[in-house]
Structures are given as structure tokens and as C-alpha cells.
Amino acid sequence: MALNLSQKQEVVAELAEIAAKAHSLVAAEYAGTTVEQMTAMRKKARESGVFLKVVKNTLAARAMAGTEFEVVKDALTGPLLYAFSTEEPGAAGRLIKEFAKSNEKLKAKVVSVEGRLLPATHVEVLASLPTREQALAMLARVLAEPASMFARAVKAVADKQGGGEAAPAEEAASA
């Protein structure tokens, strides 16, 4: 179904708003994907903070003009599914990677992060980025380690200095 001018303008405006806030983009070839697979992917996308849209490449290029994703303009060929990570940079990569396992027709074609156009193979790198919760847990471990090391060092010094002298002092006090 062809879109009229006002519908095209709405699509461009919606996509431009998402692109302006998104952390990363994965555009994937999806030809041959079944309706059930697309429905499942859209459901998972909503749950994981990924904006998923099938749109003409000319409209996508217009929408991304002036954003950090403008660099992908020349790589947009063929029917593409656009996955924008709106909450975590790796979410779109994880989504496409997960669904590509069970659907050989779904192939990442374009990956973009921080204003850079990356090869499609970088979807693996993007997918391996930690989630927000994982990153916070790693940060907590990193911050906790120096305090833990300090506590162990203080205890070792106290054991070394206090262990040999505390016993005679206690005996003298009780005598």
C-alpha cells in the first residue's frame, strides 16, 4: 500500500525522533521472514527497548539526516528492517542476532554506533555489549574490590602486630 505525502511525513518525523535519541542502529535484510517471525520479533523488540520499523530506504535516509546515523545513507539498499536501540546500545544487536539464529533469511546489513558506520559483522560485537544491569553489576564489583583489598590488608597488619602482643598484655592485666 502506497503512502500519501502526509503519511510519509509522519513516518519520517517518527523515525527522525527515534534516531535522534537512539544509541545504535542495526538494519537487516528480512525478505523471506514469515509473519509469525516478524510478530515475535516485534514483541521481543518492545520488551527490550528496541524500536523496529520496516520503511522505505529513501524515507529512512531523510529521517536520519542530521543525526549520528546519517553515515548509513549510502549503505541503505534493498528491503531493510530498521532496529534502533533506545535504552541500551546492544539491544538491537542482541535482537537481530537472536532472531537470525532461527531465520537464515534475516541478515544484518548495516550497523551504526556513535556516528560510525560499521561492517555488518559488528552486530556480534554490538550484541555482546552488557545490558544496563550487567554493566552496573560489573561497576559495583570494580568499586568494591579496592575496599575489600584494603580491609584484607588492615586485617593482615592487625593480625601480624596484634596477634603476638595481645596475649601477654591480657595475661599481665589478669595477674
C-alpha positions in Angstrom: 0.0 0.0 0.0 1.4 3.3 -1.1 1.6 6.1 1.4 0.4 9.6 0.6 2.6 12.6 1.3 1.2 13.3 4.8 1.7 9.7 5.8 5.3 9.8 4.5 5.9 12.9 6.5 4.5 11.3 9.7 6.8 8.2 9.1 9.9 10.5 8.6 9.0 12.6 11.7 8.6 9.5 13.9 11.8 7.9 12.6 13.7 11.1 13.0 12.6 11.5 16.6 13.7 7.9 17.4 17.0 8.3 15.5 17.8 11.5 17.5 17.6 9.6 20.8 18.8 6.1 19.8 22.1 4.6 20.9 22.6 2.3 18.0 21.1 1.1 14.7 21.1 -2.3 13.0 19.5 -2.5 9.6 18.8 -6.1 8.5 17.6 -7.8 5.3 14.4 -9.5 6.2 13.0 -10.8 2.9 11.5 -14.3 3.4 10.7 -13.7 7.1 7.3 -15.0 8.0 4.5 -13.0 9.6 4.8 -15.1 12.8 8.6 -14.5 13.0 8.1 -10.7 12.5 5.3 -10.7 15.1 7.6 -12.5 17.6 10.5 -10.1 16.8 8.3 -7.0 17.3 7.1 -8.4 20.6 10.6 -9.0 21.8 11.7 -5.6 20.5 9.1 -3.8 22.6 10.2 -5.8 25.7 13.8 -4.9 25.2 13.7 -1.2 24.3 14.2 -1.6 20.5 12.2 0.4 18.0 11.6 -1.8 15.0 10.3 -0.5 11.7 10.1 -1.5 8.1 10.3 1.6 6.0 11.5 2.6 2.5 15.1 3.5 2.4 14.6 6.9 1.0 12.3 7.8 3.9 14.8 6.3 6.4 17.6 8.4 4.9 15.5 11.5 5.2 14.7 10.7 8.8 18.3 10.1 9.7 19.6 13.3 8.1 21.1 15.5 10.8 21.5 12.6 13.3 24.5 10.4 14.0 23.0 7.7 11.8 23.3 9.9 8.7 26.5 7.9 7.9 24.5 4.9 6.8 22.7 6.7 4.0 24.7 5.1 1.2 24.5 1.6 2.6 20.7 1.5 2.5 19.8 -0.8 -0.3 17.2 -3.4 -0.7 14.3 -4.1 1.7 15.5 -3.4 5.2 14.2 -3.7 8.7 15.5 -0.9 11.0 16.2 -1.7 14.6 17.1 1.3 16.8 18.3 0.7 20.4 16.5 3.2 22.5 17.6 2.1 26.0 20.8 0.1 25.7 23.3 0.3 22.9 23.5 -3.5 22.5 19.8 -4.3 22.5 19.2 -4.0 18.7 22.3 -6.2 18.0 21.1 -8.9 20.5 17.6 -8.8 19.0 18.8 -9.3 15.4 21.4 -11.9 16.4 18.8 -13.9 18.4 16.3 -14.0 15.6 18.9 -14.6 12.9 19.7 -17.9 14.6 16.3 -19.4 13.8 15.8 -17.5 10.5 18.6 -17.6 7.9 16.8 -15.0 5.8 17.4 -12.4 8.5 20.8 -10.9 8.0 22.4 -7.8 9.5 23.4 -5.4 6.7 24.2 -2.1 8.4 25.5 -1.4 12.0 26.0 2.1 13.3 27.1 3.3 16.7 28.2 6.8 17.7 28.2 8.3 14.2 30.2 5.4 12.7 29.2 3.0 10.0 30.4 -0.4 10.9 30.5 -3.7 8.9 27.5 -6.0 9.3 29.7 -8.5 11.2 29.9 -6.0 14.0 26.4 -7.0 15.0 28.2 -9.7 17.1 30.2 -7.1 18.9 27.2 -4.9 19.5 25.2 -7.9 20.8 28.0 -8.7 23.2 27.7 -5.3 25.0 26.5 -5.7 28.5 23.0 -4.8 29.5 22.5 -1.9 31.9 22.1 -4.2 34.8 25.2 -6.2 33.8 27.2 -3.0 33.5 26.1 -1.8 36.9 27.0 -5.1 38.5 30.5 -5.0 36.9 30.9 -1.4 38.1 29.9 -2.4 41.6 32.4 -5.3 41.6 35.1 -3.0 40.4 34.3 -0.4 43.1 34.0 -3.0 45.8 37.4 -4.6 45.1 39.6 -1.8 46.4 37.6 -1.6 49.6 37.8 -5.3 50.0 41.6 -5.3 49.4 42.1 -2.5 51.9 40.1 -4.4 54.5 42.1 -7.5 54.0 45.4 -5.5 54.2 44.3 -3.9 57.5 43.2 -7.2 59.0 46.6 -8.8 57.9 48.5 -6.0 59.6 46.4 -6.2 62.7 46.8 -9.9 62.9 50.6 -9.6 62.5 51.0 -6.8 65.0 48.2 -7.6 67.4 48.4 -11.4 67.4 51.8 -11.8 69.2 51.5 -8.9 71.7 47.8 -9.2 72.7 48.3 -12.4 74.7 51.0 -11.2 77.1 49.1 -8.0 77.7 46.0 -9.9 78.6 47.9 -12.2 81.0 49.5 -9.2 82.7 46.1 -7.5 83.1 44.6 -10.6 84.7 47.5 -11.1 87.1 
